Each structure stands twice: as C-alpha cells, then as structure tokens.
Amino acid sequence: MTKAGYIAIIGKPNVGKSTLMNAIIGEKLSIVTPKPQTTRRNVLGIYTKDNIQMVFIDTPGVLNPRYELHRSMMNYVEESLSGADIIIVIADVTKPQTATKILTPPFIEAIQRINKPCIAILNKMDALQDKKQALPLIASLDALKVFKEFLPISAKESDNVPELLKTLETYLPESPMYHDPELLSTMPQRFFVAELIRETIFESLSEEVPYSTEVSIAEFHEKGKGKWHISADIIVEKDSQKAIMIGEKGSMIKQIGSESRKKIEDHLQMAVFLELFVKVREDWRDKSTYLRSFGY
C-alpha cells in the first residue's frame, strides 16, 4: 500500500516553518534568516521513503496585509490550505501567546471550515528551561477544537522530527506517489538562485531595504564547460535604497555578489559567474503590474 499527500506548513513569520521543512527534506530548500517575512512564495519539498511520499508546502508567514505583495503572499497560504491533505500549524513556544495570536481569525475559520487533519507543532522547545511553560499555549490551541495532535519539537536541532513524520504518516491518504521518488522539489533552479541572492540581502542589510527588494533572474545559461553565467536584477523601490544596496564605491553589492556566488555554487555544485544589477521600480510592492512580472 502506497500513501502520499500534500502537507501545508503554516504559521506566523519567524516561527520556524522553513527550518522545519529543510530539516525534514535534509536539504536547504527554503531560505532562512533571523528576520521575519523572509519567505514570500510557497516552496515545495518532497520527502519520500519506502512506500510513503509527503509533499510539504512551506508557506509565507501569516500576517495582516499591508501591501499588495502581502495580499499575494496570503493568497499562496490560502491556496495551500485548500489543496492540502494535512495541515501543520507551527507555534513558537518562546513567545507568550494565545491561539488568536498564532493565527488570524480568518485562518482559524478557514481551518475549521475545510475540516482536514491539523497538527499543532510547538517549536523551539529546546529554548525552554521548563517544558511545562508550553502548557498554557497547548490549552489555548486545544480550545479551538481543530487539532488532532500536539507535538513538541525543535526544528533547529531536528529534535522529534522523526516522531512528527511518523505521526503525519498515520494521516496520509492511500494514493500513488505524485512525484519521482528521487526528486526533492519541483521548483526550478532559477527560483532557488534568486532566493539565495535574496537571503544574502536579508543577511547583509537591515531596516526596510531587504523587505523592499525583489530578485529577478535575467540570464541563466552555461558559459563554457562546467561554468554557468547568471545575471540577476535586484529591484528596489527608491533611489536611496539603490545607493544603500550598491554601497560606497560598490562595496555592498560586491559583498552581496561574493556571498551569493558561494551559496549558488554550493547549491548547483558547479562554478558560477554572477552579475548583479540594481534597478529602481517605484512602489513595486503595491503595483499589480510589477507583481505579475515578478511571478506573484
């Protein structure tokens, strides 16, 4: 008997959704930074073992939309909920909170309405001195009457991740596998390259600039034997942001390029020639024409 299904991972920004999926798949598919709202699109990761296939969907953090970009991000979350066989809701146990702070009321209503198996994940348990500190949060989540299981884990340390997989297996429907068992993701390499550049920007710059930035791959082709040529446009909203991104005498863009190239070469396992260009697209986060051109 073969079992397979789609599993949506949802939760507020910075609770560990991407870290969890990377720990499950065993590869870095989703970019991870200490800053919230790093993930903007659904990222698909495929876990296959024996006769089991779990297709995980790492979604953007649930938030109250401020820009048209945020509304597009929330559409990804809603789509993943409707198409999933199982839903994982991740909560950060290090932050005192109630169920209504973990999920916005519309998402609570959506989970209740679609009536699919929901698993509550209590993440960052390794940071608690006393595990009983998580009990009030469990009680608040339990009051929603939507969760089948409550599992404490540490995605960062991979603690209890095997137990999570065993639990998910029990809720998987009988089904043929959806993807080749050798695949870890169906996302194109262009996507991962752009995400690695964007991750480097988040790591290199502070304040609002990373959130105002998008990365678009202009060229991606082999240039000579065993070396790839990649040209990427870094999109910002203001001339002042462009100046920060470039830095004095080009110091910042050189740093971002150098760090990004190392990550891309590690990911692709081949030498890369990387060119970065900074372009201004005023208020792109609120303009549907730009958002569509960037794939949102």
C-alpha positions in Angstrom: 0.0 0.0 0.0 1.3 3.4 -1.0 0.4 6.6 0.8 1.0 10.1 -0.4 -0.3 13.6 0.2 0.3 17.3 0.4 1.1 18.9 3.8 0.8 22.7 4.2 3.1 24.3 6.8 1.5 27.5 8.1 2.2 29.9 11.0 3.2 33.5 11.8 6.5 34.9 10.5 9.7 33.6 12.0 8.3 30.6 13.9 10.5 28.1 12.1 8.4 26.9 9.1 11.3 27.0 6.6 13.7 25.5 9.2 11.3 22.6 9.8 10.9 21.8 6.1 14.7 21.9 5.5 15.2 19.6 8.5 12.6 17.1 7.1 14.0 17.1 3.5 17.6 17.1 4.6 18.5 19.9 2.1 18.2 23.7 2.2 15.2 24.4 0.0 13.8 27.4 1.9 15.9 30.4 2.7 16.2 31.1 6.5 17.2 34.4 8.2 16.5 35.8 11.6 14.3 38.4 10.0 10.5 37.7 9.8 8.7 37.5 6.4 11.7 36.1 4.6 9.5 33.5 2.7 7.3 35.1 0.1 6.1 32.2 -2.1 5.1 28.6 -1.4 8.2 26.4 -1.5 7.6 22.7 -2.3 9.8 20.0 -0.7 9.3 16.3 -1.3 10.0 13.6 1.3 10.0 10.0 0.0 10.8 6.9 2.0 9.8 3.3 1.0 6.1 3.5 0.1 5.5 6.9 1.7 5.6 10.3 -0.1 4.9 13.6 1.7 4.9 16.8 -0.3 5.5 19.7 2.0 4.4 23.3 1.2 6.4 25.9 3.1 4.1 29.0 3.1 4.7 32.7 3.8 4.1 33.8 7.4 0.5 34.5 8.2 0.2 38.3 8.6 -2.1 41.2 8.2 -1.5 42.5 4.7 0.0 46.0 4.4 1.0 45.9 0.7 -0.4 44.3 -2.4 2.6 42.0 -2.2 1.4 40.8 1.2 -2.1 40.1 -0.2 -0.4 38.0 -2.9 1.6 36.1 -0.2 -1.6 35.4 1.7 -3.2 34.0 -1.4 -0.4 31.4 -1.5 -1.3 30.4 2.0 -5.0 30.1 1.2 -4.3 28.0 -1.9 -2.0 25.7 0.1 -4.8 25.1 2.7 -7.4 24.3 0.1 -5.1 21.8 -1.7 -3.5 20.1 1.3 -4.4 16.7 2.8 -2.8 17.6 6.2 -2.2 21.0 7.8 0.7 21.7 10.2 0.4 24.8 12.3 3.7 25.9 13.9 3.8 28.0 17.1 6.9 29.5 18.8 6.8 28.4 22.4 9.3 31.0 23.4 6.8 33.8 22.9 3.9 34.1 25.3 0.8 33.9 23.1 -2.6 32.6 22.6 -4.2 30.8 19.7 -5.6 34.0 18.2 -2.0 35.4 18.1 -0.7 32.4 16.3 -3.4 32.5 13.6 -5.5 35.4 12.5 -9.3 34.8 12.9 -9.8 34.3 9.1 -7.3 31.5 9.1 -8.8 29.9 12.2 -12.2 30.0 10.4 -10.6 28.5 7.2 -9.0 25.6 9.1 -12.3 24.9 10.9 -14.3 25.1 7.6 -12.1 22.8 5.4 -12.1 20.0 8.0 -8.8 18.4 7.3 -6.4 16.8 9.8 -4.5 19.6 11.6 -1.3 19.0 13.7 -0.1 21.7 16.1 3.7 21.9 16.3 5.2 23.5 19.4 8.6 24.7 18.0 11.8 25.9 19.8 11.2 23.6 22.8 15.0 23.4 23.3 14.9 27.1 24.4 12.5 26.4 27.3 14.1 25.9 30.7 10.9 24.2 31.9 8.8 22.3 29.3 5.7 23.0 31.3 5.9 26.6 30.1 4.2 25.3 26.9 1.1 24.0 28.7 -0.9 27.3 28.6 -0.3 27.6 24.8 -1.4 24.0 24.3 -4.6 24.7 26.3 -5.3 27.7 24.1 -4.8 25.8 20.9 -6.8 22.9 22.1 -9.8 25.2 22.8 -10.1 25.7 19.0 -11.2 22.1 18.6 -9.4 21.7 15.3 -6.1 19.9 16.2 -5.7 16.1 16.1 -2.2 16.1 17.7 0.1 18.4 19.7 3.8 17.7 19.1 6.8 19.5 20.8 9.9 19.8 18.6 13.0 21.7 17.9 13.3 22.2 14.1 16.7 23.8 14.5 18.1 20.8 16.4 15.8 18.3 14.5 14.5 17.0 17.9 11.3 15.0 17.5 11.2 15.5 13.7 11.2 11.7 13.1 8.3 11.4 15.5 6.5 14.1 13.5 7.0 12.2 10.3 5.6 9.0 11.9 2.5 11.0 13.1 1.9 12.5 9.7 2.2 9.1 8.1 -0.9 7.9 10.0 -3.0 10.7 8.5 -1.8 10.3 4.9 -4.4 9.0 2.4 -3.8 6.0 0.3 -2.5 7.2 -3.0 0.1 6.6 -5.7 3.1 8.9 -5.4 2.8 12.3 -7.0 6.4 12.8 -7.9 9.5 10.8 -8.9 11.0 9.4 -5.6 14.4 10.9 -6.5 13.1 14.5 -6.6 13.4 16.8 -3.5 11.5 19.6 -5.1 9.8 20.6 -8.4 10.9 24.3 -8.1 13.2 25.4 -10.9 16.8 26.2 -10.3 16.2 29.9 -11.2 13.9 30.1 -8.2 16.5 28.8 -5.8 19.2 31.0 -7.2 17.0 34.1 -6.8 16.1 33.1 -3.3 19.8 32.6 -2.3 20.6 36.1 -3.5 17.6 37.5 -1.6 18.7 35.6 1.5 22.1 37.3 1.3 20.5 40.7 1.0 18.5 40.0 4.2 21.7 38.9 6.0 23.7 41.9 4.7 21.3 44.8 5.1 19.0 46.0 7.9 15.9 48.1 8.4 13.4 48.3 5.5 15.7 47.7 2.5 15.5 43.9 2.4 11.7 44.0 2.5 11.6 46.5 -0.4 13.8 44.2 -2.5 12.9 41.6 -5.1 15.4 39.5 -7.2 14.7 38.7 -10.9 16.9 36.3 -12.8 17.6 37.8 -16.3 20.1 35.2 -17.6 20.8 31.6 -16.6 22.9 29.6 -19.0 26.0 27.6 -19.3 29.1 29.6 -20.3 31.9 27.3 -21.3 32.3 23.8 -20.0 31.3 23.4 -16.3 30.6 27.1 -15.7 27.3 28.9 -15.6 26.6 32.6 -16.3 23.9 34.1 -14.1 22.7 37.7 -14.4 20.2 39.0 -11.8 18.3 42.2 -11.3 17.9 43.4 -7.7 14.8 45.5 -7.6 14.3 48.3 -5.0 11.7 51.0 -4.6 13.7 54.1 -4.2 17.0 55.7 -5.4 18.1 56.0 -1.7 17.7 52.2 -1.4 19.7 51.7 -4.6 22.5 53.7 -3.1 22.5 51.6 0.1 22.4 48.4 -1.9 25.4 49.5 -4.0 27.3 50.9 -1.1 30.3 53.2 -1.1 32.4 52.6 -4.2 30.3 49.5 -4.8 31.4 47.7 -1.6 27.9 46.4 -0.6 26.9 45.0 -4.0 30.4 43.3 -4.2 29.8 41.7 -0.8 26.3 40.5 -1.7 27.6 39.2 -5.0 30.5 37.3 -3.4 28.4 35.7 -0.7 25.6 34.9 -3.1 28.0 33.3 -5.6 29.4 31.0 -2.9 25.9 29.9 -1.9 24.8 29.3 -5.5 28.0 27.3 -6.4 27.3 25.1 -3.3 23.7 24.6 -4.4 24.4 23.9 -8.1 27.7 22.1 -7.4 29.4 24.0 -10.2 31.3 27.2 -10.9 29.3 30.3 -11.4 29.9 33.7 -13.0 27.4 36.1 -11.2 26.4 39.6 -12.3 24.1 41.7 -10.2 22.4 44.9 -11.3 20.3 47.2 -9.0 17.2 48.8 -10.5 14.5 51.1 -9.1 10.9 50.2 -9.6 9.0 52.8 -7.5 6.5 51.2 -5.1 6.6 47.9 -6.8 5.1 46.1 -3.7 1.8 47.9 -4.3 1.6 47.7 -8.1 0.0 44.6 -9.6 1.8 45.1 -13.0 5.2 44.7 -11.3 4.0 41.9 -9.0 2.8 39.9 -12.0 6.1 40.4 -13.8 7.9 39.1 -10.8 5.7 36.0 -10.7 3.3 36.9 -7.8 
